[in-house]
Amino acid sequence: MDIAALSMAMSTTQLKQQSSLAVMDKAMHNAESDGNQVVEMIEKSIPHPNLGSQVDLKG
């Protein structure tokens, strides 16, 4: 294999590796964002701890 072909093969491999890492980084960022949104949604859905614990029977 000559030098030019070897250089092209190494360059192609490096490009594939960089693009794979970029896609993985984007996926990790999206997963983290989605996880934060789920935690926020769960925190908002938890009712107040004293809400509904007492019944007013006066009338």
C-alpha angles and dihedrals in degrees: 000000000000126000095256093053091046090050091050092049092050092047092050091049092049092049092051091049093049093048091048090052091048091052091047091049091051091048091050091049091050092048091050091049092048091048092052090050091051092050090049092049092050091049091051093048095055107098124227109282094235096042111116096002094111130051120205107222097174113110 
